């Protein structure tokens, strides 16, 4: 019997929502940058031309409509996903209880607990569109999408008035700042800023992880087991000391008690700590384990060889399986950033600049495919097609 939420599934689950917010980001960049385009000889643009552009303004209704539409779809899709997580956990643990000969209650987790976790996840996703903006001026200024257009024109006017550069150059510099930033979301409590798709992924993962953990803990109580099996995946974090090194403890069975036949899950895996099991950026998950009834998913031998064939020498540098997955993600982030830049330049009528970025994207995509093939890692589009 296989738990439905493997690390690969957990990685793919938030992608649909993340893509929704990337699409909003692209729409807003296009709305703003396309209105910075001026007909005629760009080098002859005057301050008066810029002021004329400013007087036309930007239709905030279109921006607000795009934001509201994304917020509505995001919250609807999140609810559907979380409902599915509940249903699959319920089904899995009822089967485990049948196997263990334990009579399962109709509902394993109370409706109130489920509702509280879902409400928190919905609040986090709802806050994304309320706290978002462009980060410009070397990270000193956060602009709402509505303010970004005026800032772009103010910036261009100031640079042209100083006589330093042409409108074309000023707009290129301004558009690049907007594209480099992309849409950021702010965490009100910590003040931390993230790309909006990253923030969306985290909001989804927090809700999913909390639901899975609640079902696991509640089911362990019904099963009267102190044991939990931890999942495993290729390219787990292999750096740090103690529980920071996830590769050392993944895939094994642990106990919540000290001095038991299995090691203590808190002491070895750091359950409950930000750098341990189920902490920040951790894709591992624990499931209730019934000794004598269930078998481990991986043997020690299989775990010892889980990364075989995934470390790689590429362009005179050696990468472990973990480093290879990190390199892959870094290239993916860079390509997304360049695609924002490419689209923004195009929208602003800066065709030559757009073409130069297109060539960079092409080269980077070639490197990405070659590196992924050498490391035996699936491309992002393949990773996101995981079925469960």
C-alpha positions, 0 to 999 in steps of 0.5 A: 500500500502506497501513501498518495503524497510522495515527495514527487507529488508534493513538488508537483501539486502547487505548480498549477496555482504557481503558474496562475500567478505567473500568468498574472505577472505576465499580464501586469507587465504587459499592461504597464510596459506596452503603455510606455511605447511611443511612436516615431523616433525614440531618440527625439522624444521630449519631456512633453511627450512623456507628460502626454503619456502620463495624462493618458494614464493606465486603465486601472479597471483592466489591472484590477479585473486581472488581479480579482480574476486570479484571486478568485480562480486561485482560491477556487482551485486551492479549495479543490486541491485541499478537498482532494488531499483530505479525501485521499488521506481519509481513504489511505488511512482507512485502508491501513486501519483495515489492514491492522484490524482496527475499527476506523471512525467515520471521520479520522480528523474533525471537521473543525480541524480541517476547516481551520487549516483550509481557512488559513491556507485560503487567507494566505492565498488571498493575501498574495494579491493584496500584498503584491508589487514591484520592487525597484530602486535597488530594492528600496521601493515597493510599488503597487501595480497601479503605481508602477506605470507612473513610476516608470514615466517619472523615472524616464522623465528624470533621466531625460531632463538630466540630459544623460540618456535618450527615452529609449535608454531610459525606458530600457533601464526602467522596464528591466527593473520591473522585469527583474523584480517581477511581482513580489508578495510581502509577508506582513508579519516578517516583511519577507518578500518572495516572487509571487509564484514562490509565495503561492507554492509555499501557501499551497504546500503549507496547507497540504503539509498541515492536512497530511500531518494532521491525518498522520498524527490522528491515525497514529493515535487510532492505530496506537502506534508510536512509529512513523515512516519518513519518505525519501527522494532522489537529491535530498539535502546532503549538507549540514550537520545532524538533522540538517542533512536530510539524506542521512535520515530519509526513508527510515522508520522512527519512534516518537519515544526515546529508547525504543527499537527505532530511533527518536524522530525528534532527535534524529530528523529534527521534526518541528524544527525549521531545518528538519523534517517537514521544515522549510523547503523540505519535501519529506513527509512522515506516515503512521507505521504499524510494526509487523503489519506494514513493510518499509517502502525502501530497504537500507540498501536501496537508500544507500544507492538512491542517488546513483547515476544522478551525480554529474561532472558538467563543464569541469565541475562535479555536482552531487545529486543534491547540487544537481537538483539545486543547479537545475532549479537555479537555471529554471529561475533564471529562464523565468526571469529572462522570459519576463525581461523578453516579454517586457521589452517586446511590450515596450517596443524594444525589439532589439533588446527582446531579440538579444534576451531571446538568444540568451534564453535559447542558450540557457535552455540548451544548457538546461537540457544538456545538464538535466540529461547528464544528471539523469533528472527530469525536466520541469515540465516532466516533473510537473506531470506526476500522477497520483 
